[in-house]
Amino acid sequence: MEIEAALEYARKHALEALLVTRGGHAVVEEYAGSFGPERPHALYSGTKSFWGVAALRAQADGLLELDEMVADTVESWREDPWKRRVTLRMLLSLSAGFGFGGLGSAVPAYDRALAFPLKNEPGSTFTYGGIALQVFGAVFARKLAPRNQTPQEYLRERVLDPAGVAVAAWRTLPDGTQPLPTGSSLTARNWLAYARVVLRERDALRECFVGTTANPRYGLGWWLPPPGTPPDLVYASGSGGQALYLVPSLDVAVVHFGKSASYKHDAFLKRLFR
């Protein structure tokens, strides 16, 4: 790894925190300005990386199947010729057929997300947005109702708490629910602790890191490697340069927090792994 080249690039693009570990040992831990290890940062769409992992835990717990139809749970979807074909896997891989939308402050509540029409045939098109994750949340919430849990409570119980990962905050929607595609805030060290879980359980989570015909570079909430980077690299991405990069073959985890629209994952990664 070329740490200095990557650091130089990050510093030029409003770096707030950069943590790099290899084999569980710190290689770099740098904070800029008033930002420090105890300060949480919004992950924005980095939040999406939780839900493929949570879905696989839920599948192991017998709560759902990735390839089951949404219409099996949501009766109103059974009469729509496209919606009745949508699977949970399509929602998590953003290939269900929804158009662009549902990001940032525009994340719809569950009922509104379920009412959105599909723009494309299920499985045919990748569209980055938040509506599909909210539909997954609506289905997951119904599955969890007998346990009196929300999707976020299940995530904490089955994924985050056992790893010692503390969520500093999670945005709440007007109806009192918390969004799935965005909204969580963690410290850099806590996001790194989540990275260690994913690295340790990589084999069990392998379905998160398989692309689709619609987009071979996107799995279940995780981006897959750009050209010129390690072939097993995967990463979570959020607006403004938030990133969690993992390379299992090197046992490397990297957390990047920033506040610049000019920061590019490809540019940082090509410097780090050149």
N, C-alpha and C positions, 0 to 999 in steps of 0.2 A: 504494500500500500504506500502511496505517495501522500503522506499526511500533510506536509507543508503546502504542497500545491493545492490540495483541496481546501485547507484552511484559508489560504490566501484568497481563493475564489469566494468562499463563504463570507469572509470579512468585507469584501467589496460589495456584498449584496445584503447589507443590513443584518448581519449575524447577531443573534441573541444568545444562542447556546449551541454548542457542539460537543457531543459525547461519543467517543469511540471506544469499544471494548473488543478484545480478541481473547478467546478462551476464557471469557468471564473476567478478564483483568483490564483495568482502565489503561488506555493508550493516550487518550486526550480527554480532558474535561475543561472546556473554555466557555466563559460567559462574557458578554459584552455590556459595557455601561453599567446601569443599575440592575441588570438582570442577574439573578443568582440561583443557586441550587434549590432554594425553598420556594421559588416563585413559579406558580403554575402558568401554563400557556394554553390557549385554545388550540385544539387539534384541527378544528374545522373538519374537512372531509377525511382527515386521518382517522376520525371516529369510525368510518366504514370498515376499517380493518378488524374491528371487534366481532362483526356479525357472522362472517363465515366460520370463525372459530367457535362462536357461541352456537351456531346452527349444528356444527358437527358434534358438539357436546350434547346438544338436545337430541340429535339423532341417536347417539350412543345411549342416552337415557330413555329412549323409546317414546319421545314426545312428538317427533316429526320425522319425515323422510325428505331428503333434498329433492327427490324426483316426484313427490306427490303434487297434485294439482291444487292451486289456490281454491278452485271451485269445490273441492272436497270439504273445505271449511266455510267458505263464503258462498252462501246459496245464491246471492244476486249475480254471481259470475257465471252461473251454469247455463244461462240462456244466450250469452254472447259467444258467437262462433270463434272469436279469437281468445277472449279472456278465459274461456273454459279449458284452453290448452296450456295456459301459463303454469309453470312449476315454480317451486320455491328456489330451485337452483337458478332459473332464469332471472328471478328478482335479484338475487345476490350477485349475479354476474352482469347485471344491468343490460340484459338482452331480452327482457320481457316484451318490449315493444312500446314502452312509454316514450313520449317526446321529451325534449329538454325542459327542465323545470324542477322546482322543489329543493333549491339550494339556498344556502345563507338564511336570510330571514323569511324566505318564502316556503319553508317546509310545511306541507299541509298536515292537518290532523288526520288520524287514521281513516275516519269515515269519508273525508273529502278525497283522500288518496285513492280509496277503493272506487270512488265514483269517476275518477279520471278515465277518459277513453284511451284505448291504445291507438297509437299512430302507425305502427308497423306490425307486421305479422310476427308472432312470438318466435324468438330464437333467430330471427333474420338480421337484426340490426343492434349494434351497441350504441347506446345513448347515455352519456354521463349525466346523471341527475340524481335527485333525492326521492322522487315519487315511488320508485320500485322498492327502496328500502323501507319506506313508510307502509307500503302494502305488506311487505314481509313482517313488519312490526305488528300490523293489525292481525295477521294470521297467528303470529307467535303469541300475542297477548291472549287470544282466544284459547290457544293450547295450554297456556299457563294459568288460565282463570281458576281451574280446580285447585291449584296450588296457592292461590291468592298472591301471585307474583306478577310483576311487570317484566318485560324483556330486560330492562336495566338491572332489576333485582336478581334475575337469573344469571345474567352476565357476571355480576359481582360475586354471587355465591359460588358459581361453578368455574369461573376463569380468573377473576381478578383477586379476590380475597385470598385464595390459597397461595397465590404468588406474592402476596404482600403489596399488591398494586392498589394505591389509594386514588380515587377520582376526586379531584379538588372541587369540581362543580360540574353540573350538567344542566344546560338550558331547559326551561320548561315552556311548553306551548300554551296558548290561551285556554285550552281545554284541560290543562293540568297534567297532560302526558309529556314525556320527554322524547325528543326526536332521535331516530336511529342514524340518519346519514351524517349528522353533524351535532355539535353542541357540547362535547365533553372537553374538560380542561384538566391537564395533568402536569406535574413537574417533569423535567427531562429525565430524572432518575427513575420516576415511576413508569414512564413510557419505556425506558430501557429495561425495567423489570418485566414488563409485558413482553418485550422482545426476547428475553431469556426463556420465557414460557414457550413461545412459538418456535424458537430454535431447538429447545429440548424435545418438543413434541412434533417436530417437523414431519415425521413419517405418519403419525396419526392424523395430521392436518393436511396431508398432501393434496386433498381435493380443493383446498383453498388456492392452490398454486398451479392450477390447470386452466389454460385459456380456453376460449370458445371459438367456434367458427366465425361468430360475429366479431370477435376481437381476440386474436391469439395472445395479446399482451395483457389481458386482464382476467384475473381469476375470480374468487369470491371475496371481493373487497380489497384485493391486493393487486398491484401492478407487477408485471413480470419484466425480465431484464431488457433494457435497451441494447442495441448493438454495441459491441466493444466493451462490455462489462461481463463479470463472471456469469456463466450460464445458469447458475442456480440462485442468482440474486433475486429478491423480491422486495417490494417496498410499499408502504402506506404513504399517501400524499394528501396534504391539506393546503388550502389557499395561503399565499404569502410565503411559501417555502417551508412549510412544516413537513417533516419527513422522518420515517423510520425505515432504515435500510438494513436488510438481513442477508448474509451470505453464509449459509450452513456449512459449505465445504471448508470455509476458512474460520468458522465459528466467530464471525464478525457481526457486531451490531452497532449501528450508528443512529443517533438521534440528532436531528437538525431542527432548531427553532429559528425563525427569522420573521422579517416584516417587509419583504420586498417582492413586488410582482415580477421583477427582473431575474430573480433566482430561477435557475433551470436545473432540474434533476440530472439530465443527461450531461450537462457541462460539469457539474460537481462530481458525478460518478466517474466520468472519463479521466478526470484529474486524479481521483483517489485510487483508481485501479489501472492506471496506464503503465 
